[in-house]
């Protein structure tokens, strides 16, 4: 690579090298003190000789200048594409602004290269992307965002090969327990920041308790990492909702396969039980299928609160007029009173810059993708030597930083694994104004002063125009 005064952004589509892409390494096999790499690779169906140990990251130009290489994986195409729409803006903006002058590490300034890889919304392709970043691109650190189908396989490959990794935009239980983590079995190289399922339950209950309902909740759990975490009988929604006086109405089977085309049986179950509330964690396409069929069947519950499916304006456009007053969680918005540690932009300024650049309205992932680079830059600048991967991992573990999404700290928190930092969460409702949907923050159960509420609180579902 030729030396440049500016960071470079690479996003080529060359095939990943053979190896980890075809099989996933699970965290259940990780020893508590030291990685047994041969065991990890055997679980992935590979031999230790098939993949060389990850070399030191970075690269040097003909002049010998060491370059810091930051890898990033997200679903930029495929069914999870809405989670990746802000990526190119964030990477481009940071490259032309903060990283343009490099990073100062151990008293030296290093040029920065950001290497972007697409998971294509597929677990195996996500693993391929991580493999390419580690073995071909030789990055110093891997960042990954958006749903367990992307974060988990990428984190597994990094853990197996001793590469520092920071992930976000997946409930931490889906990331941690979905990879085999336990109270005794933590991770050495991989770290995650986001909210947890209990935070989500508290937000949902705070919205639902504002309305008069019969407390019957119909649930839509997909048979994936998110669905399993949400449906978990010990730590998911069921025990918490029952403890709060809500009755769960579950279809048979209790969990459906992603991409399902017929939700008739579930809809009939919910109608027969006269449920007032519907919740779950389907993808936007699956929810559109369910909601279209529910409307055709004359099923109109008072409250519809969905994780994942109702996060983005584009998802609401799929629903036409039938999305009015549907509700979801709010991780980040222009109203949040937080500031970037890299650019000094407020949340409102970052959202406005995104709209000016793209012509699109802000999306919740914008803040969290930006924050990934904040945490990475902070950790890298706190090590003496960029070739010290273990030092980078320790620096991530020591993170205690104010970011565009709020404070992020991996210091000990009750009930939270050492590899996890929790972030703030509020509740939101979509309202249709003209031909555009707006997401209003209607619930802030933690009373966090940095998250102002707007509107009149959650309202019963009502199709626009009725």
Order of alpha helices (4+ residues) and beta strands (2+ residues): beta-alpha-beta-beta-alpha-beta-beta-alpha-beta-alpha-beta-alpha-beta-alpha-beta-alpha-alpha-beta-alpha-beta-alpha-beta-alpha-beta-alpha-alpha-alpha-beta-beta-beta-beta-beta
